Amino acid sequence: MNESLYGLILCGGVSSRLGQDKYLLLKDNKPLYKWWIDQLNPFCKKVFISCRKEQIPKIKADAIIPDQSDDTGPLEGIYRAFQYNNKANWLVVAVDLVFINELQIQNLISHNQAPYDAIAYRNPNTGDPFPLCSIYRYTTASAIESQYHSKLKSPRLILQSVNTLMLEINEPKLLEGINTKMDLEHWSHHLN
C-alpha cells in the first residue's frame, strides 16, 4: 500500500444515455462502486466515492466526498478530493471503466513518482491523456484549482498543462466505459 495514495471513484455522472445509474451495475455480483473499492483498497491508504448528494443514500461506503455542483462533470469530484486533502496523490477512476484490471492499476502506481505531476494512459484514438484512470499527484493541486474556476472544466486540460507521464495501453477497449444500452449489452456478452 502506498501511504500517500488515495483512491477516488467517480460515480457522480448522470447516466442519461444509459437510462440507469452506472455505479449500481453489477460486476462479480457487486455494484460497480463496491467492485472498484475492492480493486483499489490494496493499493490506497483510503478509497473515496465521489457522487452527487442524492446518490449518497444508495451508496454503502464510509468514505464519500459529495459533489457541490452538478454542472462541472468529473472535475467536480477531482476538485473536491483535493479540497479534502491536497497533500495526497489521488488515483482517480471512473466507475464505469469495467474493462480496466489490476495490471493497468499497478502500472499507473509503479510510475507514481517525481518529477511527474500526473500519470495517465495515452488515449490511442486521440493521443491525449486519458483523465479518468490516472494519478493526479499533489503537485497538480494548483492546476486543478485553476481549471475548476475556468470556463472549460476539463481534467484532460489539467493533464495537458502539467508534467504528465503518458503510458501506452495495448488495448484501447480498456479505456472504454459504459455509456449506452449497446455498451451495456456488449459488456454483458463479454462477461458470459
Secondary structure, 3 states (H helix, E strand, C coil): CEEEEEEEEECCCCCCCCCCCHHHCEECCEEHHHHHHHHHCCCEEEEEEEECHHHHHHCCCCCEEECCCCCCCHHHHHHHHHHHCCCCEEEEEECCCCCCCHHHHHHHHHCCCCCCCEEEEECCCCCCEEEEEEEECHHHHHHHHHHHCCCCCCHHHHHHHCCEEEECCCCHHHHCCCCCHHHHHHHHHHHC
